């Protein structure tokens, strides 16, 4: 596995873990968790925004699949 693949795998895994954990935290807190005064709100927005910035999950999965199957393009 290349270094790029390792970083992409870590990014994919971390974003999923972070968004899930923050979603549970916000669910437990309820509506006050979505207030701009609550630090969780900012963290949650940051994690959600990280999903749309490069590399996106579909590109990561495609790259890892090609690497695993030793496909070059």
Rosetta constraint file for C-alpha pairs under 8 A:
AtomPair CA 1 CA 5 HARMONIC 6.19 0.50
AtomPair CA 1 CA 6 HARMONIC 6.83 0.50
AtomPair CA 1 CA 67 HARMONIC 7.22 0.50
AtomPair CA 1 CA 68 HARMONIC 7.88 0.50
AtomPair CA 2 CA 6 HARMONIC 6.42 0.50
AtomPair CA 3 CA 7 HARMONIC 6.27 0.50
AtomPair CA 4 CA 8 HARMONIC 6.09 0.50
AtomPair CA 5 CA 9 HARMONIC 6.01 0.50
AtomPair CA 5 CA 60 HARMONIC 7.88 0.50
AtomPair CA 5 CA 63 HARMONIC 7.43 0.50
AtomPair CA 5 CA 64 HARMONIC 6.29 0.50
AtomPair CA 5 CA 67 HARMONIC 8.00 0.50
AtomPair CA 6 CA 10 HARMONIC 6.20 0.50
AtomPair CA 7 CA 11 HARMONIC 6.13 0.50
AtomPair CA 8 CA 12 HARMONIC 6.11 0.50
AtomPair CA 8 CA 55 HARMONIC 7.34 0.50
AtomPair CA 8 CA 60 HARMONIC 5.96 0.50
AtomPair CA 9 CA 13 HARMONIC 6.12 0.50
AtomPair CA 9 CA 60 HARMONIC 7.16 0.50
AtomPair CA 9 CA 64 HARMONIC 7.95 0.50
AtomPair CA 10 CA 14 HARMONIC 5.89 0.50
AtomPair CA 11 CA 15 HARMONIC 6.06 0.50
AtomPair CA 12 CA 16 HARMONIC 6.44 0.50
AtomPair CA 12 CA 57 HARMONIC 6.20 0.50
AtomPair CA 12 CA 60 HARMONIC 7.28 0.50
AtomPair CA 13 CA 17 HARMONIC 6.22 0.50
AtomPair CA 14 CA 18 HARMONIC 5.92 0.50
AtomPair CA 15 CA 19 HARMONIC 6.02 0.50
AtomPair CA 15 CA 47 HARMONIC 6.47 0.50
AtomPair CA 15 CA 50 HARMONIC 7.16 0.50
AtomPair CA 15 CA 51 HARMONIC 7.04 0.50
AtomPair CA 16 CA 20 HARMONIC 6.15 0.50
AtomPair CA 17 CA 21 HARMONIC 6.16 0.50
AtomPair CA 18 CA 22 HARMONIC 6.09 0.50
AtomPair CA 18 CA 47 HARMONIC 6.79 0.50
AtomPair CA 19 CA 23 HARMONIC 5.97 0.50
AtomPair CA 19 CA 44 HARMONIC 6.81 0.50
AtomPair CA 19 CA 47 HARMONIC 5.93 0.50
AtomPair CA 19 CA 48 HARMONIC 6.90 0.50
AtomPair CA 20 CA 24 HARMONIC 6.33 0.50
AtomPair CA 21 CA 25 HARMONIC 6.30 0.50
AtomPair CA 22 CA 26 HARMONIC 6.07 0.50
AtomPair CA 22 CA 40 HARMONIC 7.23 0.50
AtomPair CA 22 CA 43 HARMONIC 7.79 0.50
AtomPair CA 22 CA 44 HARMONIC 6.11 0.50
AtomPair CA 23 CA 27 HARMONIC 6.03 0.50
AtomPair CA 23 CA 44 HARMONIC 7.54 0.50
AtomPair CA 24 CA 28 HARMONIC 6.23 0.50
AtomPair CA 25 CA 29 HARMONIC 6.30 0.50
AtomPair CA 26 CA 30 HARMONIC 5.78 0.50
AtomPair CA 26 CA 31 HARMONIC 7.79 0.50
AtomPair CA 26 CA 33 HARMONIC 5.34 0.50
AtomPair CA 26 CA 34 HARMONIC 7.39 0.50
AtomPair CA 26 CA 40 HARMONIC 7.33 0.50
AtomPair CA 29 CA 33 HARMONIC 5.55 0.50
AtomPair CA 30 CA 34 HARMONIC 7.67 0.50
AtomPair CA 31 CA 35 HARMONIC 7.24 0.50
AtomPair CA 32 CA 38 HARMONIC 7.28 0.50
AtomPair CA 33 CA 38 HARMONIC 5.84 0.50
AtomPair CA 33 CA 40 HARMONIC 6.37 0.50
AtomPair CA 33 CA 41 HARMONIC 6.04 0.50
AtomPair CA 34 CA 38 HARMONIC 6.92 0.50
AtomPair CA 34 CA 40 HARMONIC 7.60 0.50
AtomPair CA 34 CA 41 HARMONIC 5.14 0.50
AtomPair CA 35 CA 41 HARMONIC 6.47 0.50
AtomPair CA 36 CA 41 HARMONIC 6.19 0.50
AtomPair CA 36 CA 42 HARMONIC 7.18 0.50
AtomPair CA 37 CA 41 HARMONIC 7.93 0.50
AtomPair CA 38 CA 42 HARMONIC 7.51 0.50
AtomPair CA 39 CA 43 HARMONIC 6.49 0.50
AtomPair CA 40 CA 44 HARMONIC 5.94 0.50
AtomPair CA 41 CA 45 HARMONIC 6.27 0.50
AtomPair CA 42 CA 46 HARMONIC 6.18 0.50
AtomPair CA 43 CA 47 HARMONIC 6.24 0.50
AtomPair CA 44 CA 48 HARMONIC 6.16 0.50
AtomPair CA 45 CA 49 HARMONIC 6.07 0.50
AtomPair CA 46 CA 50 HARMONIC 6.24 0.50
AtomPair CA 47 CA 51 HARMONIC 6.91 0.50
AtomPair CA 48 CA 52 HARMONIC 7.64 0.50
AtomPair CA 49 CA 53 HARMONIC 6.85 0.50
AtomPair CA 51 CA 56 HARMONIC 6.23 0.50
AtomPair CA 51 CA 57 HARMONIC 7.35 0.50
AtomPair CA 52 CA 56 HARMONIC 5.99 0.50
AtomPair CA 55 CA 59 HARMONIC 6.31 0.50
AtomPair CA 55 CA 60 HARMONIC 6.37 0.50
AtomPair CA 56 CA 60 HARMONIC 6.27 0.50
AtomPair CA 57 CA 61 HARMONIC 6.13 0.50
AtomPair CA 58 CA 62 HARMONIC 6.13 0.50
AtomPair CA 59 CA 63 HARMONIC 6.07 0.50
AtomPair CA 60 CA 64 HARMONIC 6.12 0.50
AtomPair CA 61 CA 65 HARMONIC 6.03 0.50
AtomPair CA 62 CA 66 HARMONIC 6.19 0.50
AtomPair CA 63 CA 67 HARMONIC 6.10 0.50
AtomPair CA 64 CA 68 HARMONIC 6.06 0.50
AtomPair CA 65 CA 69 HARMONIC 6.14 0.50
AtomPair CA 66 CA 70 HARMONIC 5.71 0.50
AtomPair CA 66 CA 71 HARMONIC 4.86 0.50
AtomPair CA 66 CA 72 HARMONIC 7.06 0.50
AtomPair CA 67 CA 71 HARMONIC 6.28 0.50
AtomPair CA 67 CA 72 HARMONIC 7.96 0.50
